[in-house]
């Protein structure tokens, strides 16, 4: 087959296609920053914060240096630390559990629901009750993760947090643009942490993040904490903070990308539909969610077992189709969290869904610039391996 007729390569994530649309504007904005010298917390950061808040339908957005720092600053503002239990799913990225530990709190791992991979509400209630019964830790916060872009059940999570007097934190790192009940993610929990890692639904060309909230006092505190705890002036230090500021150049890149996001979200939904149409009779595909719009940060299928997954990955690789496993281990099986898991509950119930899903899950290529022909080739490669 000649180069002219060869099919377009398939990327797991494709940032070059998007960049080609906005490169002149990126160059213009970066040149202006280089000329101005406003490299940290410059005007582009403030402009981005206003536009992020407007997009999500919230009162405040605070730009920070990463999604991990967004989680940390939000929890620092609540004085979460030693003696506090922070409930979070056992099946998610490490940062969600890492931050409570860094602050001296204890992560309590909760199982997930197989349909949607988000936190299991009944298991959450059970573990809150067990923590209270043991009496060694204070239930302080729930981190709900909108995994792979699918919104968690925020009305139920908010009700649980209100009943228990806990802080509700949304880890929407993979889900910016998703919505539930007509409200964008960011407008639900007490605070929402965003990541702008390059492969996210809205990604910069380095590290970046933001915290969304409707609480003015929290937003003011976040701005202080991201800048070493400073007060009204630069050298007035009111509290212990951190260096968690968003670079102006990254903010400028995000400002170039944000106008594309609405159409890119529609494209992701369209691609998810193509996958479901071709694969639903062969593998377990993500189910629909009434009243919700997934951001489709990732598209993950479930295969019968690890052996089948290995065959499918090999078949995909042979056809030049990439794939990835998010995540190969649940957090309570990671060496870094073994002691914390044991400390969270002396008699911890098992986490069977999280453990099983890790053996079965496989992420397919997902980005807004996949076309239908490429999606078909991905599906054919999956089926070939079954």
C-alpha positions as CSV (number, residue, x, y, z in Angstrom):
1,X,0.0,0.0,0.0
2,X,1.4,3.4,-1.0
3,X,1.9,6.2,1.5
4,X,-0.9,8.1,-0.2
5,X,-3.4,5.4,0.5
6,X,-2.2,4.3,3.9
7,X,-4.7,4.9,6.6
8,X,-4.1,7.7,9.0
9,X,-2.1,6.5,12.1
10,X,-4.2,6.2,15.3
11,X,-3.0,7.9,18.4
12,X,-4.2,7.2,22.0
13,X,-4.2,11.0,22.5
14,X,-3.6,13.4,19.6
15,X,-2.5,16.9,20.6
16,X,-1.0,17.8,17.3
17,X,-4.3,18.0,15.4
18,X,-5.7,20.5,17.9
19,X,-2.5,22.5,18.0
20,X,-2.6,22.9,14.2
21,X,-5.9,24.8,14.6
22,X,-4.6,27.3,17.2
23,X,-0.9,27.6,16.7
24,X,-0.9,31.2,15.5
25,X,-2.9,32.3,18.5
26,X,-0.6,30.4,20.8
27,X,2.4,32.0,19.3
28,X,0.9,35.4,19.6
29,X,-0.1,35.0,23.2
30,X,3.3,33.6,24.2
31,X,5.2,36.3,22.4
32,X,3.1,38.9,24.3
33,X,4.1,37.3,27.6
34,X,7.7,37.1,26.7
35,X,7.5,40.8,25.9
36,X,5.7,41.7,29.1
37,X,7.8,39.5,31.5
38,X,4.6,38.6,33.5
39,X,5.5,35.0,33.8
40,X,3.8,34.2,37.1
41,X,0.1,35.1,37.9
42,X,0.0,37.4,34.9
43,X,-3.1,38.9,33.3
44,X,-3.7,35.7,31.3
45,X,-4.1,33.8,34.6
46,X,-6.9,36.1,35.7
47,X,-8.5,36.0,32.3
48,X,-8.4,32.2,32.3
49,X,-9.9,32.0,35.8
50,X,-12.9,34.2,34.8
51,X,-13.5,32.1,31.7
52,X,-13.2,28.8,33.5
53,X,-15.7,30.0,36.1
54,X,-18.1,31.1,33.4
55,X,-17.8,27.8,31.5
56,X,-18.5,25.7,34.6
57,X,-21.2,28.0,35.9
58,X,-19.5,28.8,39.2
59,X,-18.5,31.9,41.0
60,X,-14.8,31.4,41.4
61,X,-11.9,29.6,39.7
62,X,-8.4,29.7,41.1
63,X,-5.5,28.6,38.8
64,X,-2.9,26.4,40.4
65,X,0.2,24.5,39.3
66,X,-1.3,21.0,38.9
67,X,-4.3,18.8,39.6
68,X,-2.5,17.3,42.5
69,X,-1.9,20.8,44.0
70,X,-5.5,21.6,43.5
71,X,-6.5,18.7,45.7
72,X,-3.9,19.6,48.3
73,X,-4.8,23.3,48.5
74,X,-8.5,22.4,48.8
75,X,-7.8,20.1,51.7
76,X,-5.3,22.4,53.3
77,X,-8.0,25.1,53.4
78,X,-10.1,22.7,55.4
79,X,-7.3,22.0,57.9
80,X,-7.5,18.3,57.0
81,X,-4.6,16.4,58.7
82,X,-3.7,13.9,61.4
83,X,-6.6,12.0,62.9
84,X,-8.9,12.7,59.9
85,X,-10.3,10.0,57.6
86,X,-10.6,10.9,53.9
87,X,-12.9,8.5,52.0
88,X,-12.0,7.9,48.3
89,X,-12.3,5.2,45.7
90,X,-9.7,2.4,45.6
91,X,-9.7,2.6,41.8
92,X,-8.3,5.9,40.7
93,X,-5.1,7.7,40.0
94,X,-2.5,7.8,42.8
95,X,-2.8,11.6,43.4
96,X,-6.3,11.2,45.0
97,X,-4.8,9.1,47.8
98,X,-1.4,10.7,47.9
99,X,-2.6,14.1,49.0
100,X,-4.4,13.1,52.2
101,X,-1.2,11.2,53.2
102,X,1.0,14.1,52.6
103,X,-1.2,16.2,54.9
104,X,-1.0,13.5,57.6
105,X,-4.6,12.3,57.1
106,X,-5.6,8.7,56.5
107,X,-7.2,7.7,53.2
108,X,-10.0,5.1,53.6
109,X,-10.4,3.2,50.4
110,X,-13.9,2.6,49.2
111,X,-15.0,0.1,46.5
112,X,-16.4,1.2,43.1
113,X,-19.5,0.3,41.2
114,X,-18.6,-1.8,38.1
115,X,-21.1,0.3,36.0
116,X,-19.2,3.6,35.6
117,X,-16.2,2.8,37.9
118,X,-17.1,5.6,40.4
119,X,-17.4,5.3,44.2
120,X,-20.0,2.8,45.5
121,X,-22.4,4.7,47.7
122,X,-23.4,1.8,49.9
123,X,-19.8,0.8,50.5
124,X,-19.0,4.4,51.3
125,X,-21.8,4.5,53.9
126,X,-20.6,1.2,55.4
127,X,-17.0,2.4,55.8
128,X,-18.1,5.8,57.3
129,X,-20.1,3.8,59.9
130,X,-17.1,1.5,60.6
131,X,-14.7,4.5,61.1
132,X,-17.2,6.1,63.5
133,X,-17.6,2.7,65.3
134,X,-13.9,2.2,65.7
135,X,-13.5,5.8,67.0
136,X,-9.9,6.3,66.1
137,X,-10.4,8.7,63.2
138,X,-12.7,11.6,62.4
139,X,-14.7,11.3,59.2
140,X,-13.7,14.6,57.5
141,X,-14.0,14.4,53.8
142,X,-15.1,12.5,50.7
143,X,-13.2,12.8,47.5
144,X,-15.5,11.8,44.7
145,X,-13.7,11.0,41.4
146,X,-15.5,11.5,38.1
147,X,-13.4,8.7,36.6
148,X,-12.7,8.7,32.9
149,X,-15.0,11.7,32.6
150,X,-18.2,10.1,33.9
151,X,-19.8,12.2,36.7
152,X,-20.1,10.6,40.1
153,X,-23.5,10.6,41.8
154,X,-23.0,14.1,43.3
155,X,-26.6,14.6,44.7
156,X,-26.1,11.5,46.8
157,X,-22.5,12.3,47.7
158,X,-23.5,15.8,48.8
159,X,-26.3,14.4,50.9
160,X,-24.0,11.9,52.7
161,X,-21.4,14.7,53.3
162,X,-24.1,17.0,54.7
163,X,-25.4,14.3,57.0
164,X,-21.9,13.5,58.4
165,X,-20.6,17.1,58.4
166,X,-17.9,16.3,55.9
167,X,-16.2,18.2,53.1
168,X,-17.2,17.2,49.6
169,X,-14.3,17.5,47.1
170,X,-14.7,16.6,43.5
171,X,-11.7,15.2,41.7
172,X,-12.7,16.1,38.2
173,X,-9.2,15.8,36.7
174,X,-10.5,13.6,33.8
175,X,-13.9,15.2,33.5
176,X,-13.8,19.0,32.9
177,X,-16.8,19.7,30.7
178,X,-19.0,16.9,32.0
179,X,-22.4,17.7,33.5
180,X,-25.0,16.2,35.8
181,X,-28.6,17.3,36.1
182,X,-27.9,20.3,33.8
183,X,-25.0,21.5,35.9
184,X,-21.4,21.3,34.9
185,X,-19.0,19.5,37.1
186,X,-17.5,22.2,39.3
187,X,-20.9,23.4,40.4
188,X,-21.7,20.4,42.6
189,X,-19.3,19.7,45.4
190,X,-17.9,22.2,48.0
191,X,-14.9,22.5,45.7
192,X,-13.7,20.8,42.5
193,X,-10.1,20.1,41.5
194,X,-9.2,20.2,37.8
195,X,-6.0,19.0,36.1
196,X,-4.7,20.5,32.9
197,X,-2.2,17.8,32.2
198,X,-1.7,17.7,28.4
199,X,-4.0,14.7,27.8
200,X,-7.0,16.0,29.7
201,X,-10.2,17.3,28.1
202,X,-8.7,20.7,28.5
203,X,-4.9,20.4,28.7
204,X,-1.9,22.8,28.6
205,X,1.6,22.0,27.5
206,X,3.0,21.2,30.9
207,X,1.4,21.0,34.3
208,X,-1.5,23.1,35.4
209,X,-4.7,22.9,37.4
210,X,-7.5,24.9,39.0
211,X,-10.0,24.8,41.9
212,X,-13.6,25.7,41.3
213,X,-16.0,26.8,44.0
214,X,-19.0,28.9,44.7
215,X,-17.6,29.9,48.2
216,X,-15.9,33.3,48.1
217,X,-14.1,32.7,51.4
218,X,-12.7,29.4,50.2
219,X,-11.6,31.0,46.9
220,X,-9.7,33.8,48.8
221,X,-8.0,31.2,51.0
222,X,-7.0,29.1,47.9
223,X,-5.3,32.2,46.4
224,X,-3.4,32.7,49.6
225,X,-2.4,29.1,50.0
226,X,-1.1,28.8,46.4
227,X,1.3,31.7,47.0
228,X,3.0,30.7,50.2
229,X,0.1,31.8,52.4
230,X,0.6,35.4,51.6
231,X,-1.9,38.0,52.8
232,X,-2.9,41.3,51.2
233,X,0.7,42.1,50.3
234,X,3.4,39.9,48.9
235,X,5.5,39.8,52.1
236,X,2.7,39.5,54.6
237,X,2.6,35.8,55.4
238,X,-0.7,34.8,57.2
239,X,-0.5,31.0,57.1
240,X,1.7,28.1,55.9
241,X,1.0,27.7,52.2
242,X,2.9,26.3,49.2
243,X,4.2,27.3,45.8
244,X,1.2,26.3,43.7
245,X,0.8,29.1,41.2
246,X,-0.2,28.6,37.5
247,X,2.4,29.8,35.0
248,X,1.1,32.6,32.8
249,X,2.3,30.8,29.6
250,X,0.2,27.7,30.5
251,X,-2.8,29.9,31.2
252,X,-2.3,31.5,27.7
253,X,-2.3,28.1,26.1
254,X,-5.5,27.1,27.9
255,X,-7.1,30.4,26.8
256,X,-6.4,29.3,23.2
257,X,-7.9,25.9,23.7
258,X,-10.9,26.7,25.8
259,X,-13.0,28.0,22.8
260,X,-12.6,24.6,21.2
261,X,-13.9,22.7,24.2
262,X,-17.6,22.6,23.5
263,X,-17.2,21.1,20.0
264,X,-14.5,18.8,21.3
265,X,-16.8,17.4,24.0
266,X,-19.5,16.8,21.3
267,X,-16.8,15.0,19.2
268,X,-15.9,12.8,22.2
269,X,-19.5,11.9,22.7
270,X,-19.9,11.0,19.0
271,X,-16.8,8.8,19.2
272,X,-18.0,7.0,22.3
273,X,-21.2,6.3,20.4
274,X,-19.3,4.8,17.5
275,X,-17.4,2.5,19.9
276,X,-20.5,1.4,21.7
277,X,-22.3,0.6,18.4
278,X,-19.5,-1.6,17.2
279,X,-18.4,-3.2,20.5
280,X,-21.4,-3.6,22.7
281,X,-22.1,-7.2,21.4
282,X,-18.5,-8.2,22.1
283,X,-17.3,-6.6,25.3
284,X,-18.6,-4.6,28.2
285,X,-18.8,-0.9,27.2
286,X,-19.5,2.1,29.4
287,X,-23.2,2.3,30.2
288,X,-25.4,5.3,29.8
289,X,-26.1,7.5,32.8
290,X,-29.5,9.2,33.1
291,X,-29.3,13.0,33.3
292,X,-25.6,13.1,32.9
293,X,-23.1,14.0,30.2
294,X,-19.7,12.3,30.4
295,X,-16.7,14.3,29.3
296,X,-15.2,11.1,27.9
297,X,-11.8,11.9,29.1
298,X,-11.0,8.2,28.5
299,X,-13.0,5.4,26.9
300,X,-12.4,2.1,28.8
301,X,-14.0,-1.3,28.1
302,X,-14.1,-4.4,30.3
303,X,-12.9,-7.7,29.0
304,X,-13.6,-11.1,30.6
305,X,-10.2,-11.5,32.3
306,X,-6.6,-10.5,32.2
307,X,-5.7,-13.3,29.7
308,X,-8.3,-12.0,27.2
309,X,-7.1,-8.5,27.7
310,X,-3.5,-9.6,26.9
311,X,-4.7,-11.1,23.7
312,X,-6.7,-8.1,22.7
313,X,-3.8,-5.7,23.4
314,X,-1.5,-7.9,21.3
315,X,-4.0,-7.9,18.4
316,X,-4.3,-4.2,18.6
317,X,-0.6,-3.6,18.7
318,X,-0.2,-5.9,15.6
319,X,-2.6,-3.6,13.8
320,X,-0.9,-0.4,14.9
321,X,-3.7,0.5,17.4
322,X,-2.5,1.8,20.8
323,X,-4.2,1.0,24.1
324,X,-3.5,1.5,27.8
325,X,-4.5,0.1,31.2
326,X,-5.9,2.6,33.7
327,X,-5.2,1.2,36.3
328,X,-3.3,-2.1,36.7
329,X,-3.6,-2.1,40.5
330,X,-6.1,-0.8,43.0
331,X,-4.6,1.7,45.4
332,X,-4.9,-0.5,48.4
333,X,-2.6,-3.0,46.7
334,X,0.1,-0.3,46.0
335,X,3.1,-0.5,48.3
336,X,2.9,3.2,49.1
337,X,-0.6,2.8,50.5
338,X,-0.5,-0.6,52.3
339,X,0.2,0.8,55.7
340,X,-2.4,3.6,55.3
341,X,-5.0,0.9,54.2
342,X,-4.3,-1.1,57.3
343,X,-4.5,2.0,59.5
344,X,-7.8,3.2,58.0
345,X,-9.9,0.4,59.3
346,X,-8.6,-2.5,61.5
347,X,-11.2,-4.8,60.0
348,X,-11.5,-3.5,56.4
349,X,-14.1,-5.1,54.3
350,X,-12.8,-6.4,50.9
351,X,-12.8,-4.3,47.8
352,X,-13.7,-6.9,45.2
353,X,-14.9,-4.7,42.3
354,X,-11.8,-2.5,42.4
355,X,-9.6,-5.6,42.4
356,X,-11.4,-7.4,39.6
357,X,-11.8,-4.3,37.3
358,X,-8.0,-3.8,37.3
359,X,-7.7,-7.3,35.7
360,X,-10.2,-6.5,33.0
361,X,-10.1,-2.9,32.0
362,X,-8.6,-1.5,28.8
363,X,-8.6,2.1,27.5
364,X,-9.0,2.7,23.8
365,X,-7.9,5.7,21.8
366,X,-10.0,8.7,22.7
367,X,-9.5,12.3,21.5
368,X,-11.7,14.7,19.6
369,X,-9.9,14.2,16.3
370,X,-10.6,10.5,15.8
371,X,-12.7,10.0,12.7
372,X,-15.3,7.3,12.2
373,X,-13.0,5.2,10.0
374,X,-10.3,5.2,12.7
375,X,-12.9,4.3,15.4
376,X,-13.9,1.4,13.2
377,X,-10.3,0.2,12.9
378,X,-10.0,0.3,16.7
379,X,-13.1,-1.8,17.1
380,X,-12.0,-4.3,14.5
381,X,-8.7,-4.7,16.3
382,X,-10.4,-5.3,19.6
383,X,-12.7,-7.9,18.1
384,X,-9.8,-9.6,16.4
385,X,-8.2,-10.3,19.7
386,X,-11.3,-11.9,21.3
